[in-house]
Amino acid sequence: MSLPRLGLARQRLDRRRLLTGLVGSGPSSGVRPRSRAPGAGGADALPRLRVATSVENVLVDAYTSLLAAPALARLAGGGRLRALLTLWGEHHRDHGAALGQLTADLGGTREEGREPTLAVRLASARSGTLPAGEALALLLELEAASTATHQANVGLLGEQARTLSAAIAGVEAQHATLLRLAAGLQGAGAVDRLDPVTDPADYPPGVARAALPPALEAGEGGR
């Protein structure tokens, strides 16, 4: 279950390189988008890409607002949780930018709005009054919705858009898992122990079981 330990700045840099590689760097780059054929890989992909971008815009707003809220700010402090939440907000900003670039490459206009159903949930985030546990639960709800959006697109889009959606879905599924762990650690009074590279067996009893599938909670190979 161990993963390479990378600095947060390095993770952000590497992800931006990956996303740029998946979509090219825009029309001026001379990189011809791979998904210009009719059907789900071309113009028909634009509505789905715009919806996915609008979901990412909601997540960016949610992380920005909740990190400024007193309760979550006190819980996160200046430690690892704050660093991770800040990084995940940057992930969503990068995801939205990559989706917007691909939309432009396919002849569309980048979506600047917020997905209406999820945007309703931003009112509580912006209020600044959510308890820390509810703030984590809201982020988890939004991450799950975003992951589901990208997973659905994987089966419906052309090659380039499908590849980008799959890459984004994997990252956001990791966010959701770690948010479940954060909620469990908060209940155990040990949120400062949240770490993406910690073996689940090292968390307080029951915390990993609530957040991870049994095979992962038991360790590699289900042992």
KEKE-3310 file (N, C-alpha, C; in steps of 0.2 Angstrom, whole numbers, plus 5000, padded with zeros to 4 digits):
npx = (5004:5011:5016:5026:5033:5030:5034:5021:5022:5029:5020:5009:5015:5019:5006:5001:5009:5005:4991:4992:4999:4989:4979:4986:4993:4984:4977:4987:4999:5002:4999:4989:4972:4967:4954:4943:4934:4917:4903:4904:4917:4919:4910:4899:4904:4905:4894:4895:4908:4907:4898:4905:4916:4909:4905:4918:4921:4912:4918:4930:4926:4920:4931:4939:4930:4927:4940:4942:4933:4929:4928:4933:4945:4951:4951:4959:4971:4988:4993:4995:4982:4977:4986:4983:4970:4971:4979:4970:4960:4968:4970:4957:4955:4965:4960:4948:4953:4960:4949:4942:4952:4952:4939:4939:4949:4941:4932:4923:4917:4924:4916:4911:4902:4893:4888:4871:4863:4873:4878:4869:4872:4883:4879:4879:4892:4898:4893:4901:4898:4897:4900:4915:4915:4903:4908:4918:4910:4902:4912:4915:4903:4902:4914:4911:4900:4907:4917:4908:4902:4913:4917:4906:4907:4918:4914:4907:4913:4925:4942:4952:4945:4940:4951:4956:4945:4945:4958:4956:4945:4951:4959:4950:4943:4952:4953:4940:4941:4951:4945:4935:4943:4948:4937:4934:4946:4944:4934:4940:4949:4961:4965:4976:4984:4981:4987:4992:5001:5001:5000:4984:4982:4989:4981:4969:4958:4945:4944:4950:4942:4929:4931:4938:4938:4936:4947:4957:4958:4963:4975:4988:4984:4973:4977)
npy = (4994:5006:5021:5032:5045:5061:5078:5091:5102:5096:5086:5094:5100:5089:5084:5095:5095:5082:5084:5094:5087:5078:5086:5094:5110:5120:5129:5136:5129:5120:5107:5095:5092:5076:5072:5075:5070:5066:5064:5057:5061:5073:5088:5083:5080:5092:5098:5089:5091:5104:5103:5095:5104:5114:5108:5106:5119:5122:5114:5121:5133:5128:5123:5134:5143:5135:5132:5145:5146:5147:5136:5124:5129:5130:5116:5111:5119:5123:5112:5096:5092:5105:5108:5097:5099:5112:5108:5100:5108:5116:5105:5104:5116:5115:5104:5109:5119:5111:5104:5115:5119:5108:5109:5121:5117:5109:5117:5124:5134:5138:5133:5144:5145:5138:5121:5119:5111:5107:5119:5125:5120:5127:5138:5135:5132:5145:5152:5151:5146:5132:5118:5109:5095:5094:5102:5094:5083:5089:5092:5079:5075:5083:5079:5066:5067:5074:5065:5054:5061:5062:5049:5044:5050:5044:5033:5038:5047:5053:5047:5057:5065:5055:5050:5060:5062:5050:5051:5062:5057:5047:5054:5062:5052:5048:5059:5058:5046:5050:5060:5053:5046:5057:5062:5051:5051:5063:5061:5052:5061:5063:5070:5075:5065:5061:5055:5053:5042:5033:5017:5009:5001:5007:5017:5023:5011:5005:5017:5016:5005:5011:5019:5013:5000:4983:4975:4984:4990:4980:4978:4976:4964:4960:4955)
npz = (5000:5000:4993:4982:4990:4987:4986:4988:4979:4969:4965:4960:4949:4941:4938:4931:4919:4914:4911:4902:4892:4888:4882:4873:4870:4866:4852:4846:4848:4839:4840:4835:4839:4844:4843:4833:4825:4819:4830:4847:4849:4844:4839:4846:4858:4865:4874:4885:4889:4893:4904:4912:4915:4921:4933:4939:4941:4952:4962:4963:4969:4980:4988:4990:4997:5009:5014:5019:5029:5046:5055:5048:5045:5058:5061:5051:5052:5051:5045:5038:5033:5029:5019:5010:5006:5000:4989:4983:4979:4969:4960:4955:4949:4939:4932:4927:4919:4909:4904:4898:4889:4880:4876:4868:4859:4851:4845:4853:4866:4882:4897:4909:4919:4934:4938:4940:4949:4959:4962:4970:4983:4986:4993:5007:5009:5007:5017:5028:5040:5042:5052:5055:5052:5044:5034:5028:5024:5014:5005:5001:4996:4984:4978:4975:4966:4956:4952:4947:4936:4927:4926:4919:4907:4902:4895:4885:4876:4864:4859:4864:4873:4881:4887:4895:4903:4911:4917:4925:4933:4941:4949:4957:4963:4972:4980:4986:4993:5003:5009:5016:5025:5032:5038:5046:5054:5060:5069:5077:5084:5077:5066:5061:5057:5044:5029:5013:5010:5020:5027:5028:5039:5049:5054:5067:5075:5065:5057:5044:5039:5038:5027:5016:5004:5009:5004:5002:5015:5022:5018:5006:4993:5001:5013)
capx = (5000:5015:5016:5031:5032:5032:5032:5015:5023:5031:5014:5005:5019:5018:4999:4999:5012:5001:4985:4994:5000:4983:4975:4991:4993:4980:4978:4994:5004:5004:4997:4982:4968:4966:4947:4940:4929:4910:4901:4906:4924:4920:4906:4894:4907:4905:4890:4897:4914:4905:4895:4911:4919:4904:4906:4924:4920:4909:4923:4935:4923:4919:4937:4941:4926:4928:4946:4942:4928:4933:4928:4937:4952:4953:4952:4965:4976:4993:4996:4994:4975:4976:4990:4980:4964:4973:4981:4964:4957:4972:4968:4950:4957:4969:4955:4943:4957:4961:4943:4941:4956:4950:4933:4941:4952:4936:4928:4918:4919:4925:4911:4913:4897:4893:4883:4866:4861:4878:4880:4865:4876:4888:4877:4881:4899:4900:4890:4906:4895:4897:4904:4921:4912:4899:4911:4921:4905:4900:4917:4915:4897:4904:4919:4908:4897:4911:4919:4903:4902:4919:4916:4900:4910:4923:4910:4903:4917:4930:4948:4956:4941:4939:4957:4956:4940:4948:4963:4953:4941:4955:4962:4945:4941:4957:4951:4935:4944:4955:4940:4932:4948:4949:4931:4935:4951:4942:4930:4945:4953:4968:4965:4983:4987:4979:4993:4991:5005:5000:4996:4978:4983:4992:4976:4965:4954:4939:4944:4951:4936:4924:4933:4941:4935:4939:4954:4962:4958:4966:4982:4989:4982:4968:4979)
capy = (5000:5012:5025:5036:5051:5067:5085:5094:5106:5092:5083:5099:5101:5083:5084:5100:5092:5077:5087:5098:5082:5075:5090:5098:5117:5125:5129:5140:5125:5116:5101:5095:5088:5069:5070:5080:5066:5067:5059:5059:5063:5080:5093:5080:5080:5099:5098:5085:5094:5110:5101:5093:5110:5118:5104:5108:5126:5122:5112:5126:5138:5125:5122:5141:5145:5131:5133:5151:5146:5147:5129:5120:5132:5128:5109:5110:5122:5124:5106:5092:5093:5111:5107:5093:5103:5117:5105:5097:5114:5117:5100:5105:5122:5112:5100:5114:5122:5106:5103:5121:5119:5103:5112:5126:5114:5106:5122:5126:5140:5136:5135:5148:5144:5132:5116:5122:5107:5107:5126:5126:5118:5132:5143:5133:5133:5152:5155:5151:5143:5125:5114:5106:5088:5095:5104:5088:5079:5093:5091:5073:5074:5086:5075:5060:5070:5076:5058:5051:5064:5060:5041:5043:5053:5039:5028:5041:5052:5050:5045:5062:5067:5050:5049:5066:5061:5045:5054:5066:5053:5043:5059:5064:5046:5048:5064:5056:5042:5053:5064:5049:5045:5063:5062:5046:5053:5069:5058:5049:5066:5062:5072:5077:5059:5060:5055:5048:5036:5029:5011:5009:4997:5011:5022:5021:5005:5007:5022:5014:5001:5015:5023:5009:4993:4978:4972:4989:4991:4974:4979:4973:4957:4958:4951)
capz = (5000:5000:4987:4982:4994:4983:4989:4985:4973:4963:4963:4956:4943:4937:4935:4925:4913:4912:4908:4896:4887:4886:4877:4869:4873:4863:4845:4844:4850:4833:4842:4832:4844:4841:4843:4829:4821:4821:4835:4853:4850:4841:4842:4851:4865:4868:4879:4890:4892:4896:4910:4917:4917:4926:4939:4941:4944:4958:4966:4965:4973:4987:4992:4991:5002:5015:5018:5023:5034:5053:5058:5044:5046:5064:5060:5046:5055:5046:5044:5032:5030:5025:5012:5005:5004:4996:4983:4979:4975:4963:4956:4951:4944:4933:4928:4923:4913:4904:4900:4894:4883:4875:4873:4863:4853:4847:4842:4858:4871:4888:4901:4915:4924:4939:4937:4944:4955:4964:4964:4976:4989:4988:4998:5014:5009:5007:5023:5033:5047:5043:5057:5051:5050:5039:5028:5025:5021:5008:5000:4999:4991:4978:4974:4972:4960:4950:4949:4943:4930:4923:4924:4914:4901:4899:4891:4880:4873:4859:4863:4868:4879:4886:4891:4900:4909:4915:4921:4931:4938:4945:4954:4961:4967:4977:4984:4990:4998:5008:5013:5020:5030:5036:5042:5052:5059:5064:5074:5082:5086:5075:5059:5059:5055:5037:5025:5007:5009:5026:5027:5032:5046:5054:5056:5072:5073:5062:5053:5037:5038:5036:5021:5011:5002:5013:5002:5003:5022:5025:5015:4999:4993:5006:5019)
cpx = (5004:5015:5023:5029:5035:5030:5025:5016:5025:5024:5010:5009:5018:5011:4998:5003:5008:4995:4987:4996:4994:4979:4980:4991:4990:4981:4984:5000:5006:5002:4990:4978:4967:4958:4942:4934:4922:4908:4904:4913:4924:4914:4901:4897:4906:4900:4892:4903:4912:4902:4900:4915:4915:4905:4913:4924:4917:4914:4928:4932:4922:4925:4939:4937:4927:4934:4946:4937:4931:4933:4933:4944:4955:4955:4959:4971:4981:4996:4994:4987:4974:4980:4986:4974:4966:4975:4975:4961:4961:4970:4962:4951:4960:4964:4950:4947:4959:4955:4941:4945:4954:4943:4934:4945:4947:4931:4923:4921:4919:4919:4914:4908:4898:4887:4877:4864:4867:4879:4875:4868:4881:4886:4879:4889:4901:4897:4896:4904:4895:4902:4909:4918:4908:4902:4915:4916:4902:4905:4917:4909:4899:4909:4916:4904:4901:4915:4914:4902:4907:4919:4911:4903:4915:4920:4907:4906:4922:4936:4951:4951:4940:4945:4958:4951:4942:4953:4960:4949:4945:4957:4956:4942:4946:4955:4945:4937:4947:4950:4937:4937:4948:4943:4931:4940:4949:4938:4934:4950:4960:4968:4972:4987:4986:4986:4991:4995:5005:4997:4990:4978:4985:4987:4972:4960:4947:4939:4945:4945:4930:4925:4935:4937:4939:4946:4959:4963:4963:4974:4983:4988:4976:4970:4979)
cpy = (5006:5015:5030:5043:5057:5073:5087:5098:5102:5088:5088:5100:5095:5083:5089:5098:5086:5079:5090:5093:5079:5079:5095:5105:5122:5125:5132:5135:5121:5109:5100:5090:5081:5068:5075:5076:5067:5062:5062:5061:5070:5084:5090:5080:5087:5100:5095:5088:5100:5108:5099:5099:5114:5114:5106:5115:5126:5119:5117:5131:5135:5125:5129:5143:5141:5131:5140:5151:5144:5139:5124:5123:5130:5120:5108:5113:5124:5118:5102:5092:5099:5110:5103:5096:5108:5114:5102:5103:5116:5111:5102:5111:5119:5108:5104:5117:5117:5105:5109:5121:5114:5106:5117:5123:5111:5111:5125:5132:5137:5138:5138:5148:5139:5128:5118:5118:5107:5114:5128:5125:5122:5137:5142:5134:5140:5155:5156:5149:5136:5122:5110:5099:5089:5098:5099:5084:5083:5092:5084:5072:5077:5082:5069:5062:5071:5069:5055:5054:5062:5053:5040:5045:5048:5035:5031:5046:5049:5049:5051:5064:5062:5049:5054:5064:5056:5047:5058:5062:5050:5048:5060:5058:5046:5053:5062:5051:5045:5058:5060:5047:5051:5064:5057:5048:5059:5066:5054:5054:5065:5064:5074:5071:5057:5061:5050:5042:5032:5022:5011:5006:5001:5017:5019:5015:5008:5012:5020:5009:5005:5019:5019:5003:4988:4976:4977:4990:4986:4974:4976:4966:4955:4954:4956)
cpz = (5000:4993:4987:4986:4990:4987:4985:4979:4967:4961:4958:4949:4938:4934:4930:4919:4910:4908:4902:4890:4884:4881:4873:4873:4870:4855:4842:4845:4843:4834:4839:4837:4840:4840:4839:4824:4823:4826:4842:4854:4847:4844:4847:4858:4869:4874:4886:4893:4895:4903:4915:4919:4922:4933:4943:4944:4951:4963:4968:4970:4980:4991:4994:4997:5009:5018:5021:5029:5041:5055:5054:5045:5052:5064:5056:5049:5049:5044:5038:5029:5026:5018:5007:5002:4999:4989:4979:4976:4969:4958:4952:4947:4938:4929:4924:4917:4908:4900:4896:4888:4878:4872:4867:4857:4849:4844:4847:4862:4878:4893:4908:4921:4929:4937:4942:4950:4960:4966:4970:4983:4991:4993:5005:5015:5010:5013:5029:5040:5048:5048:5052:5048:5044:5032:5024:5021:5014:5003:4997:4994:4985:4974:4971:4966:4954:4947:4945:4936:4925:4921:4919:4907:4898:4894:4885:4875:4868:4863:4867:4874:4884:4890:4896:4905:4913:4920:4927:4936:4943:4951:4959:4965:4973:4982:4989:4995:5004:5012:5018:5026:5035:5041:5048:5057:5063:5070:5080:5085:5084:5068:5056:5056:5047:5033:5019:5006:5015:5025:5031:5038:5051:5057:5063:5070:5070:5057:5046:5035:5035:5029:5015:5010:5007:5011:5003:5011:5025:5023:5009:4999:4997:5012:5025)
residu = (MET:SER:LEU:PRO:ARG:LEU:GLY:LEU:ALA:ARG:GLN:ARG:LEU:ASP:ARG:ARG:ARG:LEU:LEU:THR:GLY:LEU:VAL:GLY:SER:GLY:PRO:SER:SER:GLY:VAL:ARG:PRO:ARG:SER:ARG:ALA:PRO:GLY:ALA:GLY:GLY:ALA:ASP:ALA:LEU:PRO:ARG:LEU:ARG:VAL:ALA:THR:SER:VAL:GLU:ASN:VAL:LEU:VAL:ASP:ALA:TYR:THR:SER:LEU:LEU:ALA:ALA:PRO:ALA:LEU:ALA:ARG:LEU:ALA:GLY:GLY:GLY:ARG:LEU:ARG:ALA:LEU:LEU:THR:LEU:TRP:GLY:GLU:HIS:HIS:ARG:ASP:HIS:GLY:ALA:ALA:LEU:GLY:GLN:LEU:THR:ALA:ASP:LEU:GLY:GLY:THR:ARG:GLU:GLU:GLY:ARG:GLU:PRO:THR:LEU:ALA:VAL:ARG:LEU:ALA:SER:ALA:ARG:SER:GLY:THR:LEU:PRO:ALA:GLY:GLU:ALA:LEU:ALA:LEU:LEU:LEU:GLU:LEU:GLU:ALA:ALA:SER:THR:ALA:THR:HIS:GLN:ALA:ASN:VAL:GLY:LEU:LEU:GLY:GLU:GLN:ALA:ARG:THR:LEU:SER:ALA:ALA:ILE:ALA:GLY:VAL:GLU:ALA:GLN:HIS:ALA:THR:LEU:LEU:ARG:LEU:ALA:ALA:GLY:LEU:GLN:GLY:ALA:GLY:ALA:VAL:ASP:ARG:LEU:ASP:PRO:VAL:THR:ASP:PRO:ALA:ASP:TYR:PRO:PRO:GLY:VAL:ALA:ARG:ALA:ALA:LEU:PRO:PRO:ALA:LEU:GLU:ALA:GLY:GLU:GLY:GLY:ARG)
# end
